């Protein structure tokens, strides 16, 4: 989601996205800033292209990982919420040997 959309999703009265997704999004933004600096540096110092290219590739990879972590956090917490909202009796019945009289 775009930054504005993400902010609106975060402000909504829903359990997700939450803190983990925000942390991942901040990591993604940090890698984007790093890529910007690499691009500026390449324009100023083309002789460092090999090293800067490697840094840029790592930043791209990290950005993709942060995107995945954001999605994983939302999915995990949604799963947790779904589990918490489940009725308790099947869990009790299936996990304990209750005498049935």
Order of alpha helices (4+ residues) and beta strands (2+ residues): alpha-alpha-alpha-alpha
